Amino acid sequence: MAERLKLTEDEIKAAVSSLPGWRFEGSKLHKQYVFADFAHAFGFMATAAILIEKMNHHPEWSNVYNRIDVHLTTHDAGGVSKRDIELAHVLDNISARLVENR
């Protein structure tokens, strides 16, 4: 599957340029989301979990109070793939909706 192929560093840099707040480091995409409080952070994770499960592409993420740290990589590709870029866009769209509705 093409979406599971590891992207080149140039492809990743081009994709990250359209993903505000994301950075490429250590063969993964990284972003920290900051919400108003724990409830909003947890709401982000719960909302995202449904779409993540449908995509069958699960992030490495952690939550401390109002912060969510996300790390994306495609393990079977050995680095960042199109699936990670797609998931980054999905997460950003969910975050934007939650921030707008505060």
Contacts in CASP RR format, 6 or more apart in sequence:
PFRMAT RR
TARGET T0000
AUTHOR 0000-0000-0000
METHOD contacts of the structure
MODEL  1
MAERLKLTEDEIKAAVSSLPGWRFEGSKLHKQYVFADFAHAFGFMATAAI
LIEKMNHHPEWSNVYNRIDVHLTTHDAGGVSKRDIELAHVLDNISARLVE
NR
2 82 0 8 1.000
3 81 0 8 1.000
3 82 0 8 1.000
3 83 0 8 1.000
3 86 0 8 1.000
4 74 0 8 1.000
4 76 0 8 1.000
4 77 0 8 1.000
4 81 0 8 1.000
4 83 0 8 1.000
5 77 0 8 1.000
5 81 0 8 1.000
5 82 0 8 1.000
6 74 0 8 1.000
6 77 0 8 1.000
6 78 0 8 1.000
6 79 0 8 1.000
6 80 0 8 1.000
6 81 0 8 1.000
7 15 0 8 1.000
7 79 0 8 1.000
7 80 0 8 1.000
7 81 0 8 1.000
7 82 0 8 1.000
7 85 0 8 1.000
9 24 0 8 1.000
12 24 0 8 1.000
12 29 0 8 1.000
12 80 0 8 1.000
13 24 0 8 1.000
15 85 0 8 1.000
16 22 0 8 1.000
16 23 0 8 1.000
16 24 0 8 1.000
16 29 0 8 1.000
19 29 0 8 1.000
19 31 0 8 1.000
19 85 0 8 1.000
19 88 0 8 1.000
19 89 0 8 1.000
19 92 0 8 1.000
20 92 0 8 1.000
21 31 0 8 1.000
22 29 0 8 1.000
22 30 0 8 1.000
22 31 0 8 1.000
22 88 0 8 1.000
23 29 0 8 1.000
23 30 0 8 1.000
23 31 0 8 1.000
24 30 0 8 1.000
24 80 0 8 1.000
27 73 0 8 1.000
27 78 0 8 1.000
27 79 0 8 1.000
27 80 0 8 1.000
28 60 0 8 1.000
28 71 0 8 1.000
28 72 0 8 1.000
28 73 0 8 1.000
28 79 0 8 1.000
28 80 0 8 1.000
29 70 0 8 1.000
29 71 0 8 1.000
29 72 0 8 1.000
29 73 0 8 1.000
29 80 0 8 1.000
29 84 0 8 1.000
29 85 0 8 1.000
29 88 0 8 1.000
30 69 0 8 1.000
30 70 0 8 1.000
30 71 0 8 1.000
30 72 0 8 1.000
31 69 0 8 1.000
31 70 0 8 1.000
31 88 0 8 1.000
31 91 0 8 1.000
32 67 0 8 1.000
32 68 0 8 1.000
32 69 0 8 1.000
32 70 0 8 1.000
33 41 0 8 1.000
33 44 0 8 1.000
33 67 0 8 1.000
33 68 0 8 1.000
33 70 0 8 1.000
33 91 0 8 1.000
33 95 0 8 1.000
34 66 0 8 1.000
34 67 0 8 1.000
35 41 0 8 1.000
35 44 0 8 1.000
35 66 0 8 1.000
35 67 0 8 1.000
35 68 0 8 1.000
35 98 0 8 1.000
35 99 0 8 1.000
36 66 0 8 1.000
36 102 0 8 1.000
37 65 0 8 1.000
37 66 0 8 1.000
38 65 0 8 1.000
38 66 0 8 1.000
40 66 0 8 1.000
40 98 0 8 1.000
40 102 0 8 1.000
41 63 0 8 1.000
41 65 0 8 1.000
41 66 0 8 1.000
41 67 0 8 1.000
41 68 0 8 1.000
42 63 0 8 1.000
43 98 0 8 1.000
44 68 0 8 1.000
44 94 0 8 1.000
44 95 0 8 1.000
44 98 0 8 1.000
45 61 0 8 1.000
45 63 0 8 1.000
45 68 0 8 1.000
47 94 0 8 1.000
47 98 0 8 1.000
48 90 0 8 1.000
48 91 0 8 1.000
48 94 0 8 1.000
51 90 0 8 1.000
51 94 0 8 1.000
52 58 0 8 1.000
52 59 0 8 1.000
52 87 0 8 1.000
52 90 0 8 1.000
55 83 0 8 1.000
55 86 0 8 1.000
55 87 0 8 1.000
55 90 0 8 1.000
57 74 0 8 1.000
57 83 0 8 1.000
57 84 0 8 1.000
57 86 0 8 1.000
57 87 0 8 1.000
59 70 0 8 1.000
59 71 0 8 1.000
59 72 0 8 1.000
59 87 0 8 1.000
59 91 0 8 1.000
60 70 0 8 1.000
60 71 0 8 1.000
60 72 0 8 1.000
60 73 0 8 1.000
61 68 0 8 1.000
61 69 0 8 1.000
61 70 0 8 1.000
61 71 0 8 1.000
62 68 0 8 1.000
62 69 0 8 1.000
63 69 0 8 1.000
70 91 0 8 1.000
72 80 0 8 1.000
72 84 0 8 1.000
72 87 0 8 1.000
72 88 0 8 1.000
73 79 0 8 1.000
73 80 0 8 1.000
73 84 0 8 1.000
74 80 0 8 1.000
74 81 0 8 1.000
74 83 0 8 1.000
74 84 0 8 1.000
END
